[in-house]
């Protein structure tokens, strides 16, 4: 039985059609589909996209809705980590409320799945995990949420963190996180051995923050690739940020991209300014699954961000000097199909049988939508309308 019919939409900019949804999935596509008593929405010729995918963020520490906090911390990563760990307690940051606020903002902007890194450390223990897991359960009907157990403050240098990571995975974290094995933990072998051991023992994928630049980052990459192959984890390991791939050595980076593709390792880049970034088109051409995300948003690291993955596609395109329409569309693909591939989301897309995770936006072409960032006209999750005209139909508090 049909639950929803959306009329006159253009899937990925193609010819206008109707979409019928039943049981949370796309049941039919065609013109003049019968409604048979189902809810009917008029698409008005809008572009139809699959749900936008936020594949890298930190829901547990956004300051959305809180009083403004002046950012006075130094720009190096270690200073930011230490400042954040202290200030979360000073501010009384509530990860359950804050994660809910960002989830609601994301839904309003067309995101239908999120991967969030959540801090696991000896200061706050598993509190962040417990709170974000509560958010995951609360919004389970309107968004998919994966949780990465993330040793933000270091793992080998803070005794007791490995045990907390192990417990976090037992308590429902979906993914094993890691962070700069050389630059933060000063023990690349120990750090990566723990990360991969946890992944194998718990049967979980891996997502490692790798900010390490240049030669240091390439050294760490080699160790990650070696362990991925040894443990048979192709398609289960993501390297986030991967700044070292932006180094100015065309041939060497090209060889490494081929090695990354061969090992089945995936990449994430937010397209940040001021640092080297992985070459997007070269990575995609090498066959690497590539995703993106908001990263930390309006938090103690930086004041920017609005949870808009359509804008993230724009940022990625701009950062990679993409101007041809076909190239800009590939940046959008990173924020849709690429994110779904990295997160392992089943039945994602705009074909009959796929889950009805849908976004309607105005625009003559996909590139125009990325450039103009129109309001999300309609957002549908598993056949349920969850946002309309830029406003989520669920609340944070």
Secondary structure, DSSP 8 states (H G I E B T S, - for coil): ---EEEEEEEETT-SEEEEEEETTEEEEEETT---TT-EEEEEEEEEEEE-EEEEEE-GGG--TTS--------SSHHHHHHHHHHHHHHHT--HHHHHHHHHHHHHHTTEEEEEEEEE-BTTTBTHHHHHHHHHHHHTTTT-EEEEEEE-TT-STTSTTHHHHHHHHHHTT--EEEEE-TTTTTS-HHHHHHHHHHHHHHHT-EEEEE----HHHHHHHHHHHHHHHHHTT-TTSEEEES-GGGGSS-HHHHHHHHHHHHHHTEEEE----SSS----HHHHHHTT--EE---BS-SSSS-S-----HHHHHHHHHHHTT--SHHHHHHHHHIIIIIHHHHHT-TT-SSSTTSB--EEEE--SSHHHHHHH---EEEEEETTEEEEETTEESS---
